[in-house]
Amino acid sequence: MREGQFKNSSGCAIACIFHSDGHLENGTRIKKAMQLMHDRSNGLGGGFVGYGIYPAHREDYALHLFYDDVTAKEKAECFLEKEFICLKKEEIPTNQCVINKDVPLIWRYFIKEEGNKKEFETKLIQAFFKINQEIQGAYIFSCGKNMGIFKGVGYPEDIADFFQLDTYYASTWIAHGRYPTNTPGWWAGAHPFGMLDFALVHNGEISSYDTNRRYIEPLGYPCCLLTDTEVITYLLSYLNHEKGLTFEECADILAAPLYSEIDKMEKSKRCYYTQLRKNFGSFLITGPFSIILGHEQGIFALNDRLKLRALMIGQKGQSYYLASEESAVRAMQMELDSIYSLEGGKPFIKNREVNHYEKG
């Protein structure tokens, strides 16, 4: 297939609203930021994730699934009901007047956690890959607690209207416009990509994809969704969820300094970075990128060491606004206490200051 038959070169747009005090807002402002960056998108995909959106099921895992047809739905539901306690299942409300072409069946399931949390999440990840790989036409695209991913084929502002995001309230909103650079647009391949409570959006192109993929797949993370962004989600899930590394350490692995730079560091830093490169060298991401990762307790953002994909960060009180452009930051919050461009290779990490959500 010749380049151009499915590749539509355009910029990507990412944005985030994070309230560290836990207060909630609906999806209106995050949609506004993406709408302002409309020209960065190409209509092949958009998506959002909200944290705190399911207060009635805050202790249950919310699974969002796409189905190509009723047969796929029946097979997936049979498997889920056999393996888990399904407290509730329902079609996700959508506005078909906004997008009505090639729309899959879109359902959600609230699953009760049983037994040891870590063992249960391991079982859930196994179910995630089993359905996505073995049940043709069925795809789990969100499976965290009190959070949900909403994505599809279209401009991000249309995806927001399609899923009626003005009716959901979240303390963290993260959004993405456009599909992966080198792959065709399809519903399950849109950003954000989710794994348990993680949801990641990415602006750029990962030239180290094959190296990263070949390393992570034998560790139990098959890459089957046709995009370089998927592998970043799995790298971070493995490092943080399984290995217990901090997000600071994850950043030092994904955007590691060159050995020539490490050699000039003082001894303790030199030993630290040398060990990370020796143990996790295949986790190094190369190519232009900026990423925003949401998780249960907060957000993590990072761009490549050369800052080829800028990420602006604004602060107003206990709220933080991130976007590919300053104009999009100010579309979410005009008056700011501070605003700056994230330094290349240096992470932005913020956690919620409270353990509850409050509707603002």
Residue, then its C-alpha position, 0 to 999 in steps of 0.5 A: m500500500r502506498e503512503g497516502q492511501f491511509k496516512n493523512s499527515s497532520g499534527c496531533a493534539i493532546a490536552c488535560i485538566f487535572h484538579s488536585d483537590g478532587h473537585l469534578e467538572n463535566g467535559t465541556r472545557i476539555k472539549k473546548a480545548m480540543q475544538l480550538m486545536h481542530d486543525r491538528s486533527n484529521g477526523l480519523g480519531g479522537g478520544f477522552v478519559g475521565y476519572g471519577i465519573y462513576p461514583a455509584h460504582r467507585e469500587d467496581y471495575a468499569l469495562h468499556l467494549f466495542y463490538d462489531d456485531v451481536t455474535a461478538k457481544e454474546k461471546a464476550e459476555c459469556f466469557l465475562e460472566k463466567e470469569f467475573i461477577c458482573l454487577k451491571k451491564e448496559e449500552i453506553p449512551t450515545n448521540q447517533c445524530v453526531i456520528n452514525k456511520d460505521v459505529p460499533l456496538i458500545w457497551r459497559y460492564f461493572i465488575k466486582e473486585e474479588g479477593n486479593k487486588k493484585e491477583f484480581e488485576t492480573k486476572l483482569i489483564q489476562a481477560f483483556f488480552k484474551i477478548n482482544q485477541e481471541i474473540q473476533g470483533a470484540y475489544i475491551f478499551s477501558c477497564g479501570k475503577n471509577m474511570g472510563i475511556f470514550k473514543g472513536v473515529g471522528y474529530p475529538e469535539d464530535i466524539a465528545d458530543f457523540f458520548q455526551l461528555d457534558t453529562y459526565y463529571a471528572s476530576t481528571w480529563i485527558a483528550h487526544g485528537r487524530y489517530p496514530t501517524n502510520t496506521p489506519g483509523w479504527w475505533a479500538g485504535a484511537h487514543p487514549f489507550g487504557m490498561l487498568d487505571f492507566a490511560l495514555v495519550h501521545n503526540g508524535e511518532i515512536s521510532s523505537y516501536d519494534t524494539n519496545r514491542r519485541y521486549i514487552e510482548p514476552l512479558g505478557y503484553p501482546c501488541c495487537l491494536l496496530t499503533d505505536t502508542e499502545v506499547i508505551t501504555y504497556l511499558l509504563s504498566y509493567l514498570n509501575h504496576e508490576k515492578g513498582l517503580t516510581f514515575e520519576e524512575c519511569a521517566d528516567i527509563l523512557a527518556a534516558p540520557l545518552y551514555s556520553e552524558i551519563d559518563k560526565m555525571e557525579k558518581s551516584k547519578r552515574c551509577y543510577y542511570t547506568q543501572l537503569r540503562k542496563n536493566f531497562g535499555s529496551f524500554l527507551i523511547t526514541g523519536p519525537f513524543s509528548i505523552i500524558l498518562g492518567h492514573e487513579q491518583g493523578i497524572f504523569a506527563l513527559n516529552d522527548r529529551l529534545k522537546l520535538r513535541a512541546l507540551m504547555i502546562g498552566q496552573k490556577g490554584q490547585s488545578y493544572y491545564l496541559a495542552s499542545e498549545e498555549s492557546a488551548v491551555r487558555a481556552m480551558q482557563m484564561e487567567l493562570d497563576s503560571i504557564y510554561s513549556l515542559e522541559g525536554g525529558k523531565p517529567f511533570i507529576k502531580n497527585r491528588e491531594v485528597n482521597h475523594y471527589e467533590k462535584g464542583 
